[in-house]
Amino acid sequence: MIATVLPPRLGPSFRWLVASSWATNLGDGISAAAGPLLVASLTGDPFLISLAALLSWAPPLICGLYAGVLSDRHDRRRIVLIANAVRMLVLAGLVGMLATGRLSVEFALLGLGLLSTAEVFADNTTGTLAPMLVAREDLTLANARLTAGFVTLNQLAGPPIGAALFAAGRAWPLAAELLLLCAGTLLVARVTLPPHGRDEPAASARREVIEGVRWLVRHPAVRTLSLTVLIFNLAFGAAWSVLVLYATEWLGLGAVGYGLITTVGAVGGILGTLAYGWLTARISLGNLMRIGLIIETGTHLILGVTRSAWVALPTFFLFGVHEFVWRSTATTIRQRAVPVQLQGRVGAVNVICVYGGLVIGAAFGGVLASRYGVAAPFRVAFICALVFLIALWPQMKHIAHDD
């Protein structure tokens, strides 16, 4: 069974990496539900509750580029171990304060912010490891396995487990995340990496960031990919920022229905996991991305005009399939193109595009929904996505390259 999921040619170190990634993804999924619930249990102030979400989005924008510099300079396994150690210390502190009844909302927010910041360094560096461990032709399979853990454990299993554990006691989800993080750290410690990093004196962080950005701007495939991520996440962030209102008010599904949307999307991701090998054997990566952008554009259109849950839920399912395929394909294309010594910095720029698009898009989505109704962000997202898809189409030949 293990040999089917993780063929021996991927090597023992990659197996340890996958096991570590799956363990920490489950812990992060538990935390995704438990964090906001914890803050809401400590205060009824909407500003402080919304601040919890901001603290999960802000660190990648603030620290992402520096995290990329560090992962290109130093021993990458050691960076992951140190970042995870910081997370474990913060989680232990939060659990201790909860157990003694001393946790205030200020310390909870501080703890969540520290966890998110340390996670930026761990995730950025972990994202550079697969190209160091598997052959170039196996990156598609390797990223599919890593992304499968994110979809099934972080998005599908983790949040409901986190909510259930929180109902049993506020400290339980944090304690569970702490145990899973300990397991993930022990597993990644078994990974053996080839020589990397630099022995010569390091240049300034600013100069190294510029080097990474300059390389990205001059590389047609990766430049087009990053631009696509930024623009389409603007549309996605605008629409999905009001998803809870869309589900409860526009579709009339209620709170349970909102959770059902997330579950349906994650199940679609599982189908994408199972079908990914079949798809990549028959369709080029460039064409997979073309199809994905068409699906995403069409998703905004369908959700913007329908009020039927029977139409919306299959649409969310198909979007879940697309999201998994897109994530795995985009990661593979970037890792194949970027030199090992630049993986951290170029990956950090990609993270900036992801979160920058989401944050800006969410701000516009809230304004549109307030003035024109909860379906308006989806309709505007469709128009923006369609315009960009038409403008981008000739450039997709760059992404479709094999080298």
C-alpha positions as CSV (number, residue, x, y, z in Angstrom):
1,M,0.0,0.0,0.0
2,I,2.8,2.4,1.0
3,A,4.7,1.6,-2.2
4,T,1.6,2.4,-4.3
5,V,1.1,5.9,-2.6
6,L,4.8,6.6,-2.2
7,P,6.9,4.6,-4.8
8,P,10.3,3.5,-3.5
9,R,12.0,5.6,-6.2
10,L,10.9,8.8,-4.3
11,G,13.3,7.7,-1.6
12,P,13.1,7.3,2.2
13,S,13.7,11.0,3.0
14,F,10.7,12.0,0.9
15,R,8.6,9.5,2.7
16,W,9.6,11.1,6.0
17,L,8.8,14.5,4.6
18,V,5.3,13.5,3.5
19,A,4.6,11.9,6.9
20,S,5.8,15.1,8.6
21,S,3.7,17.3,6.2
22,W,0.6,15.3,6.8
23,A,1.0,15.4,10.6
24,T,1.5,19.2,10.7
25,N,-1.3,19.8,8.2
26,L,-3.8,18.0,10.4
27,G,-2.6,20.1,13.3
28,D,-2.9,23.3,11.3
29,G,-6.4,22.3,10.2
30,I,-7.4,21.8,13.9
31,S,-5.9,25.2,14.7
32,A,-7.7,26.9,11.8
33,A,-11.0,26.2,13.6
34,A,-9.9,26.4,17.2
35,G,-8.1,29.8,16.9
36,P,-11.1,32.0,16.0
37,L,-13.3,30.0,18.5
38,L,-10.7,30.6,21.2
39,V,-10.7,34.4,20.6
40,A,-14.5,34.5,20.4
41,S,-14.7,32.7,23.8
42,L,-12.6,35.4,25.4
43,T,-14.2,38.5,23.9
44,G,-17.3,39.6,22.1
45,D,-15.6,42.6,20.5
46,P,-15.9,42.1,16.7
47,F,-12.7,44.1,16.1
48,L,-10.7,41.7,18.2
49,I,-12.3,38.7,16.7
50,S,-11.5,40.0,13.2
51,L,-8.0,40.7,14.3
52,A,-7.5,36.9,14.7
53,A,-8.1,36.5,11.0
54,L,-5.7,39.4,10.2
55,L,-3.0,37.8,12.3
56,S,-3.2,34.7,10.1
57,W,-2.9,36.7,6.9
58,A,-0.4,39.4,7.8
59,P,2.7,37.4,8.6
60,P,3.2,35.9,5.1
61,L,3.1,39.4,3.7
62,I,5.4,40.9,6.3
63,C,7.9,38.0,6.8
64,G,7.6,36.0,3.6
65,L,10.5,37.5,1.7
66,Y,12.9,37.3,4.6
67,A,11.9,33.7,5.2
68,G,12.8,33.0,1.6
69,V,16.2,34.6,2.1
70,L,16.9,32.5,5.1
71,S,15.9,29.3,3.4
72,D,18.3,30.0,0.5
73,R,21.1,30.9,2.9
74,H,21.1,28.2,5.6
75,D,20.5,24.6,6.4
76,R,16.8,24.1,5.4
77,R,16.0,21.2,7.7
78,R,17.4,23.2,10.7
79,I,15.2,26.2,9.8
80,V,12.1,23.9,9.8
81,L,13.2,22.4,13.2
82,I,13.7,25.8,14.8
83,A,10.5,27.2,13.5
84,N,8.6,24.2,14.7
85,A,10.3,24.4,18.1
86,V,9.0,28.0,18.4
87,R,5.5,26.9,17.6
88,M,5.6,24.2,20.1
89,L,6.8,26.6,22.9
90,V,4.0,29.0,22.0
91,L,1.4,26.2,22.0
92,A,2.6,24.9,25.3
93,G,2.4,28.4,26.8
94,L,-1.2,28.8,25.6
95,V,-2.2,25.4,26.9
96,G,-0.7,26.2,30.2
97,M,-2.4,29.5,30.5
98,L,-5.7,27.9,29.6
99,A,-5.3,25.1,32.1
100,T,-4.6,27.7,34.9
101,G,-7.3,30.1,33.8
102,R,-4.8,32.9,33.1
103,L,-5.3,33.3,29.3
104,S,-6.4,36.8,28.3
105,V,-7.6,37.8,24.8
106,E,-4.4,39.9,24.4
107,F,-2.2,36.9,25.1
108,A,-4.4,34.7,22.8
109,L,-3.9,37.1,19.9
110,L,-0.2,37.4,20.6
111,G,0.1,33.6,20.6
112,L,-1.8,33.2,17.4
113,G,0.3,35.9,15.8
114,L,3.5,34.2,16.9
115,L,2.2,30.8,15.6
116,S,1.4,32.3,12.2
117,T,4.8,34.0,12.0
118,A,6.7,30.8,12.8
119,E,4.6,28.9,10.4
120,V,5.7,31.3,7.5
121,F,9.3,30.2,8.1
122,A,8.4,26.5,8.4
123,D,6.1,26.4,5.4
124,N,8.4,28.5,3.1
125,T,11.4,26.3,3.8
126,T,9.4,23.0,3.7
127,G,8.3,24.0,0.2
128,T,11.9,24.0,-1.0
129,L,12.6,20.4,0.1
130,A,10.8,18.3,-2.5
131,P,13.0,19.4,-5.4
132,M,16.0,18.5,-3.3
133,L,14.8,15.0,-2.6
134,V,13.1,13.7,-5.8
135,A,14.0,13.6,-9.5
136,R,12.7,16.4,-11.7
137,E,10.3,14.0,-13.6
138,D,8.8,12.9,-10.2
139,L,8.0,16.4,-9.0
140,T,4.4,16.1,-10.3
141,L,3.8,12.9,-8.2
142,A,5.6,14.3,-5.2
143,N,3.6,17.5,-5.1
144,A,0.4,15.6,-5.6
145,R,1.1,13.6,-2.5
146,L,2.0,16.7,-0.4
147,T,-1.0,18.6,-1.6
148,A,-3.3,15.6,-0.9
149,G,-2.3,15.9,2.8
150,F,-3.2,19.6,2.7
151,V,-6.6,19.0,1.2
152,T,-7.7,16.0,3.2
153,L,-6.2,16.8,6.5
154,N,-5.9,20.6,6.7
155,Q,-9.1,21.5,4.9
156,L,-11.4,18.5,5.3
157,A,-10.6,16.6,8.5
158,G,-8.8,19.3,10.6
159,P,-11.4,22.0,11.1
160,P,-14.3,19.7,12.3
161,I,-11.9,17.9,14.6
162,G,-10.7,21.2,16.0
163,A,-14.3,22.4,16.5
164,A,-15.3,19.1,18.3
165,L,-12.2,19.2,20.5
166,F,-12.9,22.9,21.4
167,A,-16.4,21.9,22.4
168,A,-14.9,19.3,24.8
169,G,-12.5,21.9,26.3
170,R,-10.7,25.0,25.1
171,A,-7.3,23.6,25.7
172,W,-7.8,20.3,23.9
173,P,-7.4,21.4,20.2
174,L,-4.2,23.3,21.1
175,A,-2.9,20.3,23.0
176,A,-3.7,18.1,19.9
177,E,-1.9,20.5,17.6
178,L,1.1,20.4,19.9
179,L,1.3,16.6,19.8
180,L,0.9,16.5,16.0
181,L,3.6,19.2,15.7
182,C,5.9,17.2,17.9
183,A,5.4,14.2,15.7
184,G,5.9,16.2,12.5
185,T,9.1,17.7,13.9
186,L,10.5,14.2,14.8
187,L,9.6,13.0,11.3
188,V,11.2,15.8,9.4
189,A,14.3,15.4,11.5
190,R,14.8,12.0,9.8
191,V,15.1,13.7,6.4
192,T,18.6,13.8,4.8
193,L,19.2,16.6,2.4
194,P,22.0,17.0,-0.1
195,P,24.5,19.8,0.5
196,H,23.0,23.3,0.1
197,G,23.3,26.8,1.5
198,R,26.3,29.1,1.0
199,D,29.7,29.2,2.6
200,E,30.6,32.7,1.4
201,P,29.6,35.7,3.4
202,A,26.0,36.5,2.9
203,A,24.9,39.6,1.0
204,S,22.4,41.9,2.6
205,A,18.8,40.6,2.8
206,R,17.6,43.4,0.6
207,R,20.1,42.5,-2.2
208,E,19.2,38.8,-2.0
209,V,15.5,39.6,-2.2
210,I,16.1,41.8,-5.3
211,E,18.1,38.9,-6.8
212,G,15.1,36.6,-6.4
213,V,12.6,39.1,-7.7
214,R,14.8,40.0,-10.7
215,W,15.1,36.3,-11.6
216,L,11.4,35.9,-11.4
217,V,10.7,38.9,-13.5
218,R,13.1,37.8,-16.2
219,H,11.7,34.2,-16.4
220,P,8.6,34.1,-18.6
221,A,7.0,31.0,-17.2
222,V,7.4,31.9,-13.5
223,R,6.6,35.5,-14.1
224,T,3.3,34.6,-15.9
225,L,2.5,32.1,-13.1
226,S,3.0,34.6,-10.3
227,L,1.0,37.3,-12.2
228,T,-1.8,34.7,-12.7
229,V,-1.9,33.9,-9.0
230,L,-2.0,37.5,-8.0
231,I,-4.8,38.6,-10.3
232,F,-7.0,35.5,-9.9
233,N,-6.6,35.7,-6.1
234,L,-7.9,39.2,-6.3
235,A,-11.1,37.9,-7.8
236,F,-11.2,34.8,-5.6
237,G,-10.6,36.9,-2.4
238,A,-13.4,39.3,-3.4
239,A,-15.9,36.5,-3.9
240,W,-14.9,34.1,-1.1
241,S,-14.7,36.9,1.5
242,V,-18.5,36.9,1.8
243,L,-18.9,33.1,1.3
244,V,-20.5,32.7,4.8
245,L,-23.1,35.3,3.9
246,Y,-23.5,33.9,0.4
247,A,-24.2,30.4,1.8
248,T,-26.6,31.5,4.7
249,E,-28.4,34.4,3.0
250,W,-28.2,34.0,-0.8
251,L,-28.5,30.2,-0.9
252,G,-30.5,29.9,2.3
253,L,-28.4,27.0,3.6
254,G,-27.8,28.2,7.2
255,A,-24.7,27.6,9.3
256,V,-24.7,23.8,8.6
257,G,-24.9,24.6,4.8
258,Y,-21.8,26.8,5.1
259,G,-19.9,23.9,6.6
260,L,-21.3,21.7,3.8
261,I,-19.8,24.0,1.2
262,T,-16.3,23.5,2.7
263,T,-16.8,19.8,2.9
264,V,-18.0,19.5,-0.7
265,G,-15.0,21.5,-1.9
266,A,-12.6,19.3,0.0
267,V,-14.3,16.1,-1.3
268,G,-13.7,17.5,-4.8
269,G,-10.1,17.9,-3.8
270,I,-9.9,14.3,-2.9
271,L,-11.2,13.4,-6.4
272,G,-8.6,15.6,-7.9
273,T,-6.0,13.7,-5.8
274,L,-7.2,10.4,-7.2
275,A,-7.4,11.6,-10.8
276,Y,-4.3,13.7,-10.9
277,G,-2.0,10.9,-12.2
278,W,-4.5,10.1,-14.9
279,L,-4.8,13.7,-15.9
280,T,-1.1,14.5,-16.1
281,A,-0.5,11.4,-18.2
282,R,-2.9,12.7,-20.8
283,I,-2.9,16.5,-20.6
284,S,0.1,18.8,-20.5
285,L,0.7,20.9,-17.4
286,G,0.1,24.1,-19.4
287,N,-3.2,22.9,-20.7
288,L,-4.2,21.8,-17.2
289,M,-3.7,25.3,-16.1
290,R,-5.7,26.7,-19.0
291,I,-8.6,24.4,-18.2
292,G,-8.3,25.4,-14.5
293,L,-8.6,29.1,-15.2
294,I,-11.6,28.5,-17.4
295,I,-13.2,26.5,-14.5
296,E,-12.4,29.2,-12.0
297,T,-13.9,31.9,-14.2
298,G,-17.0,29.9,-14.8
299,T,-17.4,29.2,-11.1
300,H,-17.7,32.9,-10.4
301,L,-20.3,33.3,-13.1
302,I,-22.4,30.3,-12.0
303,L,-22.3,31.3,-8.3
304,G,-23.1,35.0,-9.2
305,V,-26.4,34.1,-11.0
306,T,-27.8,31.0,-9.3
307,R,-29.8,30.9,-6.0
308,S,-30.2,27.1,-6.2
309,A,-28.1,25.0,-3.8
310,W,-28.5,22.1,-6.2
311,V,-26.5,24.2,-8.8
312,A,-24.1,25.8,-6.3
313,L,-22.9,22.7,-4.5
314,P,-21.8,20.8,-7.6
315,T,-20.0,24.0,-8.7
316,F,-18.1,24.1,-5.4
317,F,-17.3,20.4,-5.9
318,L,-15.8,21.0,-9.3
319,F,-13.9,24.0,-7.9
320,G,-12.5,21.8,-5.3
321,V,-11.1,19.4,-8.0
322,H,-9.7,22.4,-9.8
323,E,-8.1,23.9,-6.7
324,F,-6.2,20.7,-6.0
325,V,-5.0,20.2,-9.6
326,W,-4.0,23.9,-9.9
327,R,-2.0,23.9,-6.6
328,S,-0.1,20.7,-7.5
329,T,0.5,21.9,-11.1
330,A,1.6,25.4,-10.2
331,T,4.0,24.1,-7.6
332,T,5.6,21.6,-10.0
333,I,6.0,24.2,-12.7
334,R,7.7,26.6,-10.3
335,Q,10.0,24.0,-8.8
336,R,11.1,22.7,-12.1
337,A,12.0,26.1,-13.4
338,V,13.6,27.7,-10.3
339,P,17.2,26.9,-9.4
340,V,17.6,25.2,-6.0
341,Q,19.5,28.2,-4.5
342,L,16.6,30.5,-5.4
343,Q,13.7,28.3,-4.4
344,G,13.1,30.0,-1.1
345,R,13.0,33.6,-2.4
346,V,11.0,32.9,-5.5
347,G,8.6,30.8,-3.4
348,A,8.3,33.7,-1.0
349,V,7.3,36.1,-3.9
350,N,4.6,33.6,-4.9
351,V,3.3,33.6,-1.3
352,I,3.2,37.4,-1.4
353,C,1.1,37.2,-4.6
354,V,-1.2,34.7,-3.0
355,Y,-1.9,36.6,0.2
356,G,-1.7,40.0,-1.4
357,G,-4.4,39.1,-3.8
358,L,-6.6,37.6,-1.1
359,V,-6.3,40.6,1.3
360,I,-6.9,43.3,-1.4
361,G,-9.7,41.2,-3.0
362,A,-11.4,40.6,0.4
363,A,-11.4,44.4,1.1
364,F,-13.2,45.0,-2.3
365,G,-15.5,42.1,-1.8
366,G,-16.8,43.5,1.5
367,V,-17.5,46.9,-0.1
368,L,-19.3,45.4,-3.1
369,A,-21.4,43.1,-0.9
370,S,-22.4,46.0,1.4
371,R,-23.5,48.2,-1.5
372,Y,-24.9,45.8,-4.1
373,G,-25.6,42.5,-2.3
374,V,-23.7,39.3,-1.5
375,A,-23.8,38.0,-5.1
376,A,-22.1,41.2,-6.5
377,P,-18.5,40.1,-5.6
378,F,-19.0,36.9,-7.6
379,R,-20.3,38.8,-10.6
380,V,-17.5,41.3,-10.5
381,A,-15.0,38.5,-10.0
382,F,-16.3,36.8,-13.1
383,I,-15.8,39.9,-15.2
384,C,-12.3,40.5,-13.9
385,A,-11.3,36.9,-14.3
386,L,-12.7,36.8,-17.8
387,V,-10.8,39.9,-18.9
388,F,-7.5,38.7,-17.4
389,L,-8.0,35.2,-18.9
390,I,-8.4,36.7,-22.4
391,A,-5.3,38.9,-21.8
392,L,-3.3,36.1,-20.4
393,W,-4.1,33.4,-22.9
394,P,-1.3,34.2,-25.4
395,Q,1.2,34.1,-22.5
396,M,0.1,30.6,-21.4
397,K,2.6,29.2,-23.9
398,H,5.3,30.2,-21.5
399,I,3.8,28.2,-18.7
400,A,3.4,25.2,-21.0
401,H,7.1,24.8,-21.5
402,D,8.7,21.6,-20.3
403,D,12.2,23.0,-19.4
